[in-house]
Amino acid sequence: MKVNLRQPSPFRIDYRLDDPISWPGYNNIYGRSDHYNYARYGIPIAFFSTGLHQDYHRVTDEAQYIDFPHLTNITRYLHDLLLDVANLDKRPLVDKKP
């Protein structure tokens, strides 16, 4: 959270996808994502998304839908977050046991 607050435009982090009950409301985006098979076995993952649009993952999905300024902000945030994690004195705690 501290890394987010240091960003020029902090994000409003949506934790609803952390709850499997919310997945149907999002067309099960979490459960359909590549990292799901790690998470279901208790292997820590991080899930970042720039959001959805009507043509998401369809043949009509084109680069025109990418919000590049927003993607740049996410990339900057991820860089800062990973740098902070890499510089920790000890391993981050996992919030759930497998």
Phi and psi restraints in degrees (range 20) as a CNS / XPLOR table:
assign (resid 1 and name C) (resid 2 and name N)
       (resid 2 and name CA) (resid 2 and name C) 1.0 -62.3 20.0 2
assign (resid 2 and name N) (resid 2 and name CA)
       (resid 2 and name C) (resid 3 and name N) 1.0 -37.2 20.0 2
assign (resid 2 and name C) (resid 3 and name N)
       (resid 3 and name CA) (resid 3 and name C) 1.0 -64.1 20.0 2
assign (resid 3 and name N) (resid 3 and name CA)
       (resid 3 and name C) (resid 4 and name N) 1.0 -42.0 20.0 2
assign (resid 3 and name C) (resid 4 and name N)
       (resid 4 and name CA) (resid 4 and name C) 1.0 -61.3 20.0 2
assign (resid 4 and name N) (resid 4 and name CA)
       (resid 4 and name C) (resid 5 and name N) 1.0 -42.4 20.0 2
assign (resid 4 and name C) (resid 5 and name N)
       (resid 5 and name CA) (resid 5 and name C) 1.0 -67.7 20.0 2
assign (resid 5 and name N) (resid 5 and name CA)
       (resid 5 and name C) (resid 6 and name N) 1.0 -19.4 20.0 2
assign (resid 5 and name C) (resid 6 and name N)
       (resid 6 and name CA) (resid 6 and name C) 1.0 -84.6 20.0 2
assign (resid 6 and name N) (resid 6 and name CA)
       (resid 6 and name C) (resid 7 and name N) 1.0 -6.7 20.0 2
assign (resid 6 and name C) (resid 7 and name N)
       (resid 7 and name CA) (resid 7 and name C) 1.0 -72.8 20.0 2
assign (resid 7 and name N) (resid 7 and name CA)
       (resid 7 and name C) (resid 8 and name N) 1.0 150.9 20.0 2
assign (resid 7 and name C) (resid 8 and name N)
       (resid 8 and name CA) (resid 8 and name C) 1.0 -56.9 20.0 2
assign (resid 8 and name N) (resid 8 and name CA)
       (resid 8 and name C) (resid 9 and name N) 1.0 -37.7 20.0 2
assign (resid 8 and name C) (resid 9 and name N)
       (resid 9 and name CA) (resid 9 and name C) 1.0 -131.4 20.0 2
assign (resid 9 and name N) (resid 9 and name CA)
       (resid 9 and name C) (resid 10 and name N) 1.0 90.8 20.0 2
assign (resid 9 and name C) (resid 10 and name N)
       (resid 10 and name CA) (resid 10 and name C) 1.0 -57.1 20.0 2
assign (resid 10 and name N) (resid 10 and name CA)
       (resid 10 and name C) (resid 11 and name N) 1.0 147.0 20.0 2
assign (resid 10 and name C) (resid 11 and name N)
       (resid 11 and name CA) (resid 11 and name C) 1.0 -85.1 20.0 2
assign (resid 11 and name N) (resid 11 and name CA)
       (resid 11 and name C) (resid 12 and name N) 1.0 153.0 20.0 2
assign (resid 11 and name C) (resid 12 and name N)
       (resid 12 and name CA) (resid 12 and name C) 1.0 -92.4 20.0 2
assign (resid 12 and name N) (resid 12 and name CA)
       (resid 12 and name C) (resid 13 and name N) 1.0 104.1 20.0 2
assign (resid 12 and name C) (resid 13 and name N)
       (resid 13 and name CA) (resid 13 and name C) 1.0 -81.6 20.0 2
assign (resid 13 and name N) (resid 13 and name CA)
       (resid 13 and name C) (resid 14 and name N) 1.0 127.0 20.0 2
assign (resid 13 and name C) (resid 14 and name N)
       (resid 14 and name CA) (resid 14 and name C) 1.0 -100.0 20.0 2
assign (resid 14 and name N) (resid 14 and name CA)
       (resid 14 and name C) (resid 15 and name N) 1.0 109.5 20.0 2
assign (resid 14 and name C) (resid 15 and name N)
       (resid 15 and name CA) (resid 15 and name C) 1.0 -91.6 20.0 2
assign (resid 15 and name N) (resid 15 and name CA)
       (resid 15 and name C) (resid 16 and name N) 1.0 4.6 20.0 2
assign (resid 15 and name C) (resid 16 and name N)
       (resid 16 and name CA) (resid 16 and name C) 1.0 -60.8 20.0 2
assign (resid 16 and name N) (resid 16 and name CA)
       (resid 16 and name C) (resid 17 and name N) 1.0 -30.0 20.0 2
assign (resid 16 and name C) (resid 17 and name N)
       (resid 17 and name CA) (resid 17 and name C) 1.0 -74.5 20.0 2
assign (resid 17 and name N) (resid 17 and name CA)
       (resid 17 and name C) (resid 18 and name N) 1.0 -8.8 20.0 2
assign (resid 17 and name C) (resid 18 and name N)
       (resid 18 and name CA) (resid 18 and name C) 1.0 -71.8 20.0 2
assign (resid 18 and name N) (resid 18 and name CA)
       (resid 18 and name C) (resid 19 and name N) 1.0 -15.9 20.0 2
assign (resid 18 and name C) (resid 19 and name N)
       (resid 19 and name CA) (resid 19 and name C) 1.0 -105.1 20.0 2
assign (resid 19 and name N) (resid 19 and name CA)
       (resid 19 and name C) (resid 20 and name N) 1.0 113.4 20.0 2
assign (resid 19 and name C) (resid 20 and name N)
       (resid 20 and name CA) (resid 20 and name C) 1.0 -55.9 20.0 2
assign (resid 20 and name N) (resid 20 and name CA)
       (resid 20 and name C) (resid 21 and name N) 1.0 -24.0 20.0 2
assign (resid 20 and name C) (resid 21 and name N)
       (resid 21 and name CA) (resid 21 and name C) 1.0 -63.5 20.0 2
assign (resid 21 and name N) (resid 21 and name CA)
       (resid 21 and name C) (resid 22 and name N) 1.0 -28.7 20.0 2
assign (resid 21 and name C) (resid 22 and name N)
       (resid 22 and name CA) (resid 22 and name C) 1.0 -80.6 20.0 2
assign (resid 22 and name N) (resid 22 and name CA)
       (resid 22 and name C) (resid 23 and name N) 1.0 -13.6 20.0 2
assign (resid 22 and name C) (resid 23 and name N)
       (resid 23 and name CA) (resid 23 and name C) 1.0 -57.4 20.0 2
assign (resid 23 and name N) (resid 23 and name CA)
       (resid 23 and name C) (resid 24 and name N) 1.0 -42.7 20.0 2
assign (resid 23 and name C) (resid 24 and name N)
       (resid 24 and name CA) (resid 24 and name C) 1.0 -58.3 20.0 2
assign (resid 24 and name N) (resid 24 and name CA)
       (resid 24 and name C) (resid 25 and name N) 1.0 -34.1 20.0 2
assign (resid 24 and name C) (resid 25 and name N)
       (resid 25 and name CA) (resid 25 and name C) 1.0 -65.5 20.0 2
assign (resid 25 and name N) (resid 25 and name CA)
       (resid 25 and name C) (resid 26 and name N) 1.0 -19.0 20.0 2
assign (resid 25 and name C) (resid 26 and name N)
       (resid 26 and name CA) (resid 26 and name C) 1.0 -110.1 20.0 2
assign (resid 26 and name N) (resid 26 and name CA)
       (resid 26 and name C) (resid 27 and name N) 1.0 24.3 20.0 2
assign (resid 26 and name C) (resid 27 and name N)
       (resid 27 and name CA) (resid 27 and name C) 1.0 55.3 20.0 2
assign (resid 27 and name N) (resid 27 and name CA)
       (resid 27 and name C) (resid 28 and name N) 1.0 33.5 20.0 2
assign (resid 27 and name C) (resid 28 and name N)
       (resid 28 and name CA) (resid 28 and name C) 1.0 54.9 20.0 2
assign (resid 28 and name N) (resid 28 and name CA)
       (resid 28 and name C) (resid 29 and name N) 1.0 40.5 20.0 2
assign (resid 28 and name C) (resid 29 and name N)
       (resid 29 and name CA) (resid 29 and name C) 1.0 -58.5 20.0 2
assign (resid 29 and name N) (resid 29 and name CA)
       (resid 29 and name C) (resid 30 and name N) 1.0 -37.7 20.0 2
assign (resid 29 and name C) (resid 30 and name N)
       (resid 30 and name CA) (resid 30 and name C) 1.0 -66.8 20.0 2
assign (resid 30 and name N) (resid 30 and name CA)
       (resid 30 and name C) (resid 31 and name N) 1.0 -49.2 20.0 2
assign (resid 30 and name C) (resid 31 and name N)
       (resid 31 and name CA) (resid 31 and name C) 1.0 -67.7 20.0 2
assign (resid 31 and name N) (resid 31 and name CA)
       (resid 31 and name C) (resid 32 and name N) 1.0 -21.4 20.0 2
assign (resid 31 and name C) (resid 32 and name N)
       (resid 32 and name CA) (resid 32 and name C) 1.0 -91.3 20.0 2
assign (resid 32 and name N) (resid 32 and name CA)
       (resid 32 and name C) (resid 33 and name N) 1.0 -8.5 20.0 2
assign (resid 32 and name C) (resid 33 and name N)
       (resid 33 and name CA) (resid 33 and name C) 1.0 -78.4 20.0 2
assign (resid 33 and name N) (resid 33 and name CA)
       (resid 33 and name C) (resid 34 and name N) 1.0 156.1 20.0 2
assign (resid 33 and name C) (resid 34 and name N)
       (resid 34 and name CA) (resid 34 and name C) 1.0 -58.9 20.0 2
assign (resid 34 and name N) (resid 34 and name CA)
       (resid 34 and name C) (resid 35 and name N) 1.0 -33.8 20.0 2
assign (resid 34 and name C) (resid 35 and name N)
       (resid 35 and name CA) (resid 35 and name C) 1.0 -78.2 20.0 2
assign (resid 35 and name N) (resid 35 and name CA)
       (resid 35 and name C) (resid 36 and name N) 1.0 -11.3 20.0 2
assign (resid 35 and name C) (resid 36 and name N)
       (resid 36 and name CA) (resid 36 and name C) 1.0 -54.6 20.0 2
assign (resid 36 and name N) (resid 36 and name CA)
       (resid 36 and name C) (resid 37 and name N) 1.0 -41.6 20.0 2
assign (resid 36 and name C) (resid 37 and name N)
       (resid 37 and name CA) (resid 37 and name C) 1.0 -67.2 20.0 2
assign (resid 37 and name N) (resid 37 and name CA)
       (resid 37 and name C) (resid 38 and name N) 1.0 -21.3 20.0 2
assign (resid 37 and name C) (resid 38 and name N)
       (resid 38 and name CA) (resid 38 and name C) 1.0 -76.7 20.0 2
assign (resid 38 and name N) (resid 38 and name CA)
       (resid 38 and name C) (resid 39 and name N) 1.0 -49.4 20.0 2
assign (resid 38 and name C) (resid 39 and name N)
       (resid 39 and name CA) (resid 39 and name C) 1.0 -60.0 20.0 2
assign (resid 39 and name N) (resid 39 and name CA)
       (resid 39 and name C) (resid 40 and name N) 1.0 -38.3 20.0 2
assign (resid 39 and name C) (resid 40 and name N)
       (resid 40 and name CA) (resid 40 and name C) 1.0 -67.4 20.0 2
assign (resid 40 and name N) (resid 40 and name CA)
       (resid 40 and name C) (resid 41 and name N) 1.0 -16.7 20.0 2
assign (resid 40 and name C) (resid 41 and name N)
       (resid 41 and name CA) (resid 41 and name C) 1.0 -102.6 20.0 2
assign (resid 41 and name N) (resid 41 and name CA)
       (resid 41 and name C) (resid 42 and name N) 1.0 13.1 20.0 2
assign (resid 41 and name C) (resid 42 and name N)
       (resid 42 and name CA) (resid 42 and name C) 1.0 83.1 20.0 2
assign (resid 42 and name N) (resid 42 and name CA)
       (resid 42 and name C) (resid 43 and name N) 1.0 9.8 20.0 2
assign (resid 42 and name C) (resid 43 and name N)
       (resid 43 and name CA) (resid 43 and name C) 1.0 -83.4 20.0 2
assign (resid 43 and name N) (resid 43 and name CA)
       (resid 43 and name C) (resid 44 and name N) 1.0 122.4 20.0 2
assign (resid 43 and name C) (resid 44 and name N)
       (resid 44 and name CA) (resid 44 and name C) 1.0 -59.3 20.0 2
assign (resid 44 and name N) (resid 44 and name CA)
       (resid 44 and name C) (resid 45 and name N) 1.0 138.2 20.0 2
assign (resid 44 and name C) (resid 45 and name N)
       (resid 45 and name CA) (resid 45 and name C) 1.0 -136.4 20.0 2
assign (resid 45 and name N) (resid 45 and name CA)
       (resid 45 and name C) (resid 46 and name N) 1.0 165.7 20.0 2
assign (resid 45 and name C) (resid 46 and name N)
       (resid 46 and name CA) (resid 46 and name C) 1.0 -127.6 20.0 2
assign (resid 46 and name N) (resid 46 and name CA)
       (resid 46 and name C) (resid 47 and name N) 1.0 132.5 20.0 2
assign (resid 46 and name C) (resid 47 and name N)
       (resid 47 and name CA) (resid 47 and name C) 1.0 -118.3 20.0 2
assign (resid 47 and name N) (resid 47 and name CA)
       (resid 47 and name C) (resid 48 and name N) 1.0 113.0 20.0 2
assign (resid 47 and name C) (resid 48 and name N)
       (resid 48 and name CA) (resid 48 and name C) 1.0 -118.1 20.0 2
assign (resid 48 and name N) (resid 48 and name CA)
       (resid 48 and name C) (resid 49 and name N) 1.0 141.9 20.0 2
assign (resid 48 and name C) (resid 49 and name N)
       (resid 49 and name CA) (resid 49 and name C) 1.0 -143.6 20.0 2
assign (resid 49 and name N) (resid 49 and name CA)
       (resid 49 and name C) (resid 50 and name N) 1.0 145.1 20.0 2
assign (resid 49 and name C) (resid 50 and name N)
       (resid 50 and name CA) (resid 50 and name C) 1.0 -90.1 20.0 2
assign (resid 50 and name N) (resid 50 and name CA)
       (resid 50 and name C) (resid 51 and name N) 1.0 1.6 20.0 2
assign (resid 50 and name C) (resid 51 and name N)
       (resid 51 and name CA) (resid 51 and name C) 1.0 107.8 20.0 2
assign (resid 51 and name N) (resid 51 and name CA)
       (resid 51 and name C) (resid 52 and name N) 1.0 175.7 20.0 2
assign (resid 51 and name C) (resid 52 and name N)
       (resid 52 and name CA) (resid 52 and name C) 1.0 -111.4 20.0 2
assign (resid 52 and name N) (resid 52 and name CA)
       (resid 52 and name C) (resid 53 and name N) 1.0 162.4 20.0 2
assign (resid 52 and name C) (resid 53 and name N)
       (resid 53 and name CA) (resid 53 and name C) 1.0 -145.7 20.0 2
assign (resid 53 and name N) (resid 53 and name CA)
       (resid 53 and name C) (resid 54 and name N) 1.0 169.9 20.0 2
assign (resid 53 and name C) (resid 54 and name N)
       (resid 54 and name CA) (resid 54 and name C) 1.0 -56.7 20.0 2
assign (resid 54 and name N) (resid 54 and name CA)
       (resid 54 and name C) (resid 55 and name N) 1.0 -32.9 20.0 2
assign (resid 54 and name C) (resid 55 and name N)
       (resid 55 and name CA) (resid 55 and name C) 1.0 -99.3 20.0 2
assign (resid 55 and name N) (resid 55 and name CA)
       (resid 55 and name C) (resid 56 and name N) 1.0 12.3 20.0 2
assign (resid 55 and name C) (resid 56 and name N)
       (resid 56 and name CA) (resid 56 and name C) 1.0 -54.7 20.0 2
assign (resid 56 and name N) (resid 56 and name CA)
       (resid 56 and name C) (resid 57 and name N) 1.0 124.0 20.0 2
assign (resid 56 and name C) (resid 57 and name N)
       (resid 57 and name CA) (resid 57 and name C) 1.0 58.1 20.0 2
assign (resid 57 and name N) (resid 57 and name CA)
       (resid 57 and name C) (resid 58 and name N) 1.0 33.6 20.0 2
assign (resid 57 and name C) (resid 58 and name N)
       (resid 58 and name CA) (resid 58 and name C) 1.0 -117.4 20.0 2
assign (resid 58 and name N) (resid 58 and name CA)
       (resid 58 and name C) (resid 59 and name N) 1.0 168.4 20.0 2
assign (resid 58 and name C) (resid 59 and name N)
       (resid 59 and name CA) (resid 59 and name C) 1.0 -62.9 20.0 2
assign (resid 59 and name N) (resid 59 and name CA)
       (resid 59 and name C) (resid 60 and name N) 1.0 -20.4 20.0 2
assign (resid 59 and name C) (resid 60 and name N)
       (resid 60 and name CA) (resid 60 and name C) 1.0 -88.7 20.0 2
assign (resid 60 and name N) (resid 60 and name CA)
       (resid 60 and name C) (resid 61 and name N) 1.0 1.2 20.0 2
assign (resid 60 and name C) (resid 61 and name N)
       (resid 61 and name CA) (resid 61 and name C) 1.0 -71.2 20.0 2
assign (resid 61 and name N) (resid 61 and name CA)
       (resid 61 and name C) (resid 62 and name N) 1.0 119.6 20.0 2
assign (resid 61 and name C) (resid 62 and name N)
       (resid 62 and name CA) (resid 62 and name C) 1.0 -128.4 20.0 2
assign (resid 62 and name N) (resid 62 and name CA)
       (resid 62 and name C) (resid 63 and name N) 1.0 162.5 20.0 2
assign (resid 62 and name C) (resid 63 and name N)
       (resid 63 and name CA) (resid 63 and name C) 1.0 -61.7 20.0 2
assign (resid 63 and name N) (resid 63 and name CA)
       (resid 63 and name C) (resid 64 and name N) 1.0 -20.9 20.0 2
assign (resid 63 and name C) (resid 64 and name N)
       (resid 64 and name CA) (resid 64 and name C) 1.0 -60.6 20.0 2
assign (resid 64 and name N) (resid 64 and name CA)
       (resid 64 and name C) (resid 65 and name N) 1.0 -20.1 20.0 2
assign (resid 64 and name C) (resid 65 and name N)
       (resid 65 and name CA) (resid 65 and name C) 1.0 -84.7 20.0 2
assign (resid 65 and name N) (resid 65 and name CA)
       (resid 65 and name C) (resid 66 and name N) 1.0 -9.1 20.0 2
assign (resid 65 and name C) (resid 66 and name N)
       (resid 66 and name CA) (resid 66 and name C) 1.0 -76.1 20.0 2
assign (resid 66 and name N) (resid 66 and name CA)
       (resid 66 and name C) (resid 67 and name N) 1.0 127.5 20.0 2
assign (resid 66 and name C) (resid 67 and name N)
       (resid 67 and name CA) (resid 67 and name C) 1.0 -90.5 20.0 2
assign (resid 67 and name N) (resid 67 and name CA)
       (resid 67 and name C) (resid 68 and name N) 1.0 89.8 20.0 2
assign (resid 67 and name C) (resid 68 and name N)
       (resid 68 and name CA) (resid 68 and name C) 1.0 -62.2 20.0 2
assign (resid 68 and name N) (resid 68 and name CA)
       (resid 68 and name C) (resid 69 and name N) 1.0 -39.7 20.0 2
assign (resid 68 and name C) (resid 69 and name N)
       (resid 69 and name CA) (resid 69 and name C) 1.0 -60.7 20.0 2
assign (resid 69 and name N) (resid 69 and name CA)
       (resid 69 and name C) (resid 70 and name N) 1.0 -40.1 20.0 2
assign (resid 69 and name C) (resid 70 and name N)
       (resid 70 and name CA) (resid 70 and name C) 1.0 -66.6 20.0 2
assign (resid 70 and name N) (resid 70 and name CA)
       (resid 70 and name C) (resid 71 and name N) 1.0 -42.8 20.0 2
assign (resid 70 and name C) (resid 71 and name N)
       (resid 71 and name CA) (resid 71 and name C) 1.0 -61.2 20.0 2
assign (resid 71 and name N) (resid 71 and name CA)
       (resid 71 and name C) (resid 72 and name N) 1.0 -38.1 20.0 2
assign (resid 71 and name C) (resid 72 and name N)
       (resid 72 and name CA) (resid 72 and name C) 1.0 -62.3 20.0 2
assign (resid 72 and name N) (resid 72 and name CA)
       (resid 72 and name C) (resid 73 and name N) 1.0 -42.4 20.0 2
assign (resid 72 and name C) (resid 73 and name N)
       (resid 73 and name CA) (resid 73 and name C) 1.0 -64.2 20.0 2
assign (resid 73 and name N) (resid 73 and name CA)
       (resid 73 and name C) (resid 74 and name N) 1.0 -40.9 20.0 2
assign (resid 73 and name C) (resid 74 and name N)
       (resid 74 and name CA) (resid 74 and name C) 1.0 -64.7 20.0 2
assign (resid 74 and name N) (resid 74 and name CA)
       (resid 74 and name C) (resid 75 and name N) 1.0 -43.5 20.0 2
assign (resid 74 and name C) (resid 75 and name N)
       (resid 75 and name CA) (resid 75 and name C) 1.0 -61.9 20.0 2
assign (resid 75 and name N) (resid 75 and name CA)
       (resid 75 and name C) (resid 76 and name N) 1.0 -42.0 20.0 2
assign (resid 75 and name C) (resid 76 and name N)
       (resid 76 and name CA) (resid 76 and name C) 1.0 -62.6 20.0 2
assign (resid 76 and name N) (resid 76 and name CA)
       (resid 76 and name C) (resid 77 and name N) 1.0 -44.2 20.0 2
assign (resid 76 and name C) (resid 77 and name N)
       (resid 77 and name CA) (resid 77 and name C) 1.0 -61.3 20.0 2
assign (resid 77 and name N) (resid 77 and name CA)
       (resid 77 and name C) (resid 78 and name N) 1.0 -45.9 20.0 2
assign (resid 77 and name C) (resid 78 and name N)
       (resid 78 and name CA) (resid 78 and name C) 1.0 -62.5 20.0 2
assign (resid 78 and name N) (resid 78 and name CA)
       (resid 78 and name C) (resid 79 and name N) 1.0 -40.0 20.0 2
assign (resid 78 and name C) (resid 79 and name N)
       (resid 79 and name CA) (resid 79 and name C) 1.0 -58.5 20.0 2
assign (resid 79 and name N) (resid 79 and name CA)
       (resid 79 and name C) (resid 80 and name N) 1.0 -50.1 20.0 2
assign (resid 79 and name C) (resid 80 and name N)
       (resid 80 and name CA) (resid 80 and name C) 1.0 -65.1 20.0 2
assign (resid 80 and name N) (resid 80 and name CA)
       (resid 80 and name C) (resid 81 and name N) 1.0 -40.0 20.0 2
assign (resid 80 and name C) (resid 81 and name N)
       (resid 81 and name CA) (resid 81 and name C) 1.0 -63.7 20.0 2
assign (resid 81 and name N) (resid 81 and name CA)
       (resid 81 and name C) (resid 82 and name N) 1.0 -47.7 20.0 2
assign (resid 81 and name C) (resid 82 and name N)
       (resid 82 and name CA) (resid 82 and name C) 1.0 -66.1 20.0 2
assign (resid 82 and name N) (resid 82 and name CA)
       (resid 82 and name C) (resid 83 and name N) 1.0 -35.4 20.0 2
assign (resid 82 and name C) (resid 83 and name N)
       (resid 83 and name CA) (resid 83 and name C) 1.0 -64.4 20.0 2
assign (resid 83 and name N) (resid 83 and name CA)
       (resid 83 and name C) (resid 84 and name N) 1.0 -42.7 20.0 2
assign (resid 83 and name C) (resid 84 and name N)
       (resid 84 and name CA) (resid 84 and name C) 1.0 -62.8 20.0 2
assign (resid 84 and name N) (resid 84 and name CA)
       (resid 84 and name C) (resid 85 and name N) 1.0 -44.5 20.0 2
assign (resid 84 and name C) (resid 85 and name N)
       (resid 85 and name CA) (resid 85 and name C) 1.0 -63.8 20.0 2
assign (resid 85 and name N) (resid 85 and name CA)
       (resid 85 and name C) (resid 86 and name N) 1.0 -43.0 20.0 2
assign (resid 85 and name C) (resid 86 and name N)
       (resid 86 and name CA) (resid 86 and name C) 1.0 -62.4 20.0 2
assign (resid 86 and name N) (resid 86 and name CA)
       (resid 86 and name C) (resid 87 and name N) 1.0 -28.2 20.0 2
assign (resid 86 and name C) (resid 87 and name N)
       (resid 87 and name CA) (resid 87 and name C) 1.0 -96.3 20.0 2
assign (resid 87 and name N) (resid 87 and name CA)
       (resid 87 and name C) (resid 88 and name N) 1.0 6.9 20.0 2
assign (resid 87 and name C) (resid 88 and name N)
       (resid 88 and name CA) (resid 88 and name C) 1.0 -66.9 20.0 2
assign (resid 88 and name N) (resid 88 and name CA)
       (resid 88 and name C) (resid 89 and name N) 1.0 150.4 20.0 2
assign (resid 88 and name C) (resid 89 and name N)
       (resid 89 and name CA) (resid 89 and name C) 1.0 -73.7 20.0 2
assign (resid 89 and name N) (resid 89 and name CA)
       (resid 89 and name C) (resid 90 and name N) 1.0 -26.6 20.0 2
assign (resid 89 and name C) (resid 90 and name N)
       (resid 90 and name CA) (resid 90 and name C) 1.0 -141.1 20.0 2
assign (resid 90 and name N) (resid 90 and name CA)
       (resid 90 and name C) (resid 91 and name N) 1.0 166.6 20.0 2
assign (resid 90 and name C) (resid 91 and name N)
       (resid 91 and name CA) (resid 91 and name C) 1.0 -63.4 20.0 2
assign (resid 91 and name N) (resid 91 and name CA)
       (resid 91 and name C) (resid 92 and name N) 1.0 140.6 20.0 2
assign (resid 91 and name C) (resid 92 and name N)
       (resid 92 and name CA) (resid 92 and name C) 1.0 -63.5 20.0 2
assign (resid 92 and name N) (resid 92 and name CA)
       (resid 92 and name C) (resid 93 and name N) 1.0 149.5 20.0 2
assign (resid 92 and name C) (resid 93 and name N)
       (resid 93 and name CA) (resid 93 and name C) 1.0 -77.8 20.0 2
assign (resid 93 and name N) (resid 93 and name CA)
       (resid 93 and name C) (resid 94 and name N) 1.0 143.1 20.0 2
assign (resid 93 and name C) (resid 94 and name N)
       (resid 94 and name CA) (resid 94 and name C) 1.0 -93.5 20.0 2
assign (resid 94 and name N) (resid 94 and name CA)
       (resid 94 and name C) (resid 95 and name N) 1.0 132.4 20.0 2
assign (resid 94 and name C) (resid 95 and name N)
       (resid 95 and name CA) (resid 95 and name C) 1.0 -81.6 20.0 2
assign (resid 95 and name N) (resid 95 and name CA)
       (resid 95 and name C) (resid 96 and name N) 1.0 -11.3 20.0 2
assign (resid 95 and name C) (resid 96 and name N)
       (resid 96 and name CA) (resid 96 and name C) 1.0 -137.5 20.0 2
assign (resid 96 and name N) (resid 96 and name CA)
       (resid 96 and name C) (resid 97 and name N) 1.0 141.7 20.0 2
assign (resid 96 and name C) (resid 97 and name N)
       (resid 97 and name CA) (resid 97 and name C) 1.0 -89.3 20.0 2
assign (resid 97 and name N) (resid 97 and name CA)
       (resid 97 and name C) (resid 98 and name N) 1.0 146.7 20.0 2
